[in-house]
């Protein structure tokens, strides 16, 4: 059975993070990493990077990262608590704002607020990418692969999975060549 204190900490951490997840779960990856690695020491940087990679490679929503972190920290109970804590507050807030938005959607203030959220979401997602790039370490090959992947994603309309698969293949080949030498 999982420690109730850890489950409570999972709930508190992800409930608060969920309320600032403007732009989706990828927008708060730095906050999830900071909480999991730097503040609560549930894992090291490399483990978080691996969990992030698994979440991105798996089909489904990006919020899967939260579930995987919960599983890593406290097993099945941690998975359930972390997932619910990440989804429930944001869903309730979205429901309430949706009802309010229906009433005031024609107002000038609503349009201004709506337009202001777009650059905020983009900024959070870019910050997430920068944070994850720093997490891969400072080896030149890792930085080059992260940069090439970002360029591919920003400059083409191609599916990002191809860039991720190519980067993984190059990294594995480099690791195999390094191990053989």
Buried (B, 14 or more C-beta within 10 A) or exposed (E): EBEEEBBEBBBEBBBEBBEEBBBBBBBBBBBBBBBBBEEBEBBEBEBBBBBBBEBBEEEEEBBBBBBBBBBBBBEEBBBBBBBBBBBBBBEEEEEEEEEEBEEEEEEEEBEEEEEEEEEEBEEBBBBBBEBBBBBBBEEEBBBEBBEBBBEBBEEEEEEEEEBBEBBBEBBEEBEEEEEEE
